[in-house]
Amino acid sequence: MSRNHTPTRSELTRRRLLGAAAAGVSVGVAGCGAALDDAETTATVELSGIPNGLQRYRCTLSQDGEEPITAVDPVLVDGNEFQVVNGGVDSASVVVRAADLSGSVGAAEEPQVVFTVTFGGAVAPADVDLSVGVADDDGGASIPRDRWSVDVSEG
């Protein structure tokens, strides 16, 4: 290695693990795998059905850990009709809003994925919280909170 080489995250992790082993510290199989694994966690926000369509929503998705968000992806309403209002990539939380100005989201009885958030590491489902500030259907009526859910999966 040259004197001007800046170690990568992987090299630093490897050095820490080897240093700990050399010092007689037991890392354990689970700890070793977690340190070297580049796990991601995806939180998928869904509506259980939208019998009267979707006009607009504003949601906050947050987590209690320190894993940064690496992506926020609109699904049901996208393009210029979807907006990250606060937080997002490199944050622990995100506030998003969308308005179906084009009228492309109609009534649906089956579950609909609204948006997804990807975290740069392992995040427990119990540590993820979804708050729905505004959610209106095409008639202007409020969509009940119990229709909203978040599914958290490691990938």
Salt bridges, closest charged atoms under 4 A:
GLU11 OE1 - HIS5 NE2 3.01
ASP136 OD2 - ARG56 NE 2.73
